[in-house]
Every structure is written in C-alpha cells, then in structure tokens.
Amino acid sequence: MNSSLPRLFLCAVVALLAACVHSGQGDMHATSQAAPVRGFVTDTTAFEKFIARHPTADEFRAAYPDVVLVLPGMPTTMEMRYNNSRYFAEIGGDGRISGGRFQ
C-alpha cells in the first residue's frame, strides 16, 4: 500500500475545511444556509433576525419559499392577508432587503 495516500487524504480534508471556513468570512451580510421555512411565517422572532441580516431577494425566496415577496414597484392585489404570507419589502441603497411589513 502506498504510504503517501493517507497523508494526501488528510491534506485534502484540511484544504476542504479551510475553504469552508474561509467562504463565510468577509461578508457582513452573510446568511446561513439553513433549511427553507415551509408555509407562512409563524416564528416572527426568527424572521426578524433573518431580515436584520439584510438578505437579497433571492436569499429571501430561498429561505421562505412559500411567502410572497413584494418588492417596491411590483403590482399587487388589494386583499389583506392575516397569515404572514405576503411580505412587502423595503430595499436599502445596497439593493438588499432592509425591512418591510406583512400585509
């Protein structure tokens, strides 16, 4: 058996771990890649923490795929929803969601 294979494997694992650690650094708007929240928003505290990280529209849709994201200027219907299923986002100067409201 080749004695350099275990050492090569260990180096590959260390390099992979270093790449994973490095990819999360340096981005002040980094969002976790947690499993998407299905259904409508019921945990408003977790949702508010998510919004406080100023996600992009794509990050929002990935995290809350069942919630309709309404961006400024998008046409919508006038009905009121009381189940936190439609979020009207406010967009900051960097193009990220800076706040908003359910309606």
PLY file of the C-alpha trace (Angstrom):
ply
format ascii 1.0
element vertex 103
property float x
property float y
property float z
element edge 102
property int vertex1
property int vertex2
end_header
0.00 0.00 0.00
1.25 3.46 -0.84
2.19 5.31 2.38
1.52 8.75 0.87
-2.22 8.10 0.34
-3.27 8.71 3.98
-1.22 11.91 4.05
-2.73 13.05 0.75
-6.24 12.31 2.06
-5.56 14.29 5.24
-4.28 17.25 3.22
-7.41 17.18 1.06
-9.67 17.16 4.14
-7.77 20.07 5.72
-7.96 22.06 2.48
-11.70 21.42 2.21
-12.30 22.52 5.80
-10.19 25.64 5.28
-12.21 26.51 2.18
-15.47 26.10 4.11
-14.29 28.33 6.94
-12.90 30.96 4.58
-16.08 31.17 2.48
-18.06 32.51 5.47
-15.64 35.31 6.31
-15.53 38.84 4.99
-19.20 39.22 4.04
-21.04 41.32 6.58
-24.34 40.28 5.01
-23.70 36.52 5.08
-26.81 34.49 5.74
-26.93 30.96 6.98
-27.89 28.22 4.59
-30.47 26.69 6.93
-33.30 24.59 5.59
-36.08 26.62 3.98
-39.02 27.52 6.21
-42.11 25.97 4.65
-45.53 27.53 4.98
-46.12 31.02 6.22
-44.17 32.89 8.87
-45.15 31.82 12.37
-41.84 32.41 14.16
-41.68 36.19 13.84
-38.60 36.49 16.06
-36.56 34.24 13.75
-37.96 36.09 10.73
-36.98 39.48 12.16
-33.44 38.20 12.81
-33.29 36.97 9.22
-34.41 40.38 7.88
-31.89 42.13 10.17
-29.11 40.41 8.18
-30.32 42.33 5.09
-30.84 39.39 2.73
-31.11 39.71 -1.04
-34.42 38.93 -2.71
-33.01 35.57 -3.85
-31.89 34.73 -0.30
-35.36 35.64 0.98
-37.06 33.39 -1.59
-34.70 30.53 -0.76
-35.30 30.86 3.00
-39.08 31.46 2.82
-40.25 29.91 -0.46
-43.96 29.96 0.45
-44.05 33.66 1.38
-44.80 36.05 -1.48
-42.07 38.69 -1.63
-43.34 42.02 -2.93
-40.58 44.39 -3.97
-41.07 48.14 -4.45
-42.86 48.88 -7.70
-44.37 45.42 -8.11
-48.12 45.39 -8.76
-50.22 43.50 -6.20
-53.83 42.86 -5.36
-55.53 44.81 -2.60
-56.68 41.97 -0.34
-55.46 41.89 3.23
-53.74 38.71 4.41
-53.56 37.98 8.11
-51.41 34.85 7.93
-47.98 36.40 7.20
-47.98 35.02 3.68
-47.06 38.21 1.79
-44.14 40.45 2.74
-43.77 43.97 1.34
-40.04 44.60 1.44
-38.18 47.86 1.77
-34.92 47.91 -0.19
-31.83 49.74 1.04
-29.26 51.57 -1.06
-27.26 48.35 -1.47
-30.22 46.58 -3.11
-30.84 44.33 -0.10
-33.97 43.99 2.00
-33.70 46.46 4.87
-37.14 45.99 6.39
-40.77 45.79 5.46
-44.14 44.58 6.63
-46.63 41.78 6.21
-49.88 42.80 4.57
0 1
1 2
2 3
3 4
4 5
5 6
6 7
7 8
8 9
9 10
10 11
11 12
12 13
13 14
14 15
15 16
16 17
17 18
18 19
19 20
20 21
21 22
22 23
23 24
24 25
25 26
26 27
27 28
28 29
29 30
30 31
31 32
32 33
33 34
34 35
35 36
36 37
37 38
38 39
39 40
40 41
41 42
42 43
43 44
44 45
45 46
46 47
47 48
48 49
49 50
50 51
51 52
52 53
53 54
54 55
55 56
56 57
57 58
58 59
59 60
60 61
61 62
62 63
63 64
64 65
65 66
66 67
67 68
68 69
69 70
70 71
71 72
72 73
73 74
74 75
75 76
76 77
77 78
78 79
79 80
80 81
81 82
82 83
83 84
84 85
85 86
86 87
87 88
88 89
89 90
90 91
91 92
92 93
93 94
94 95
95 96
96 97
97 98
98 99
99 100
100 101
101 102
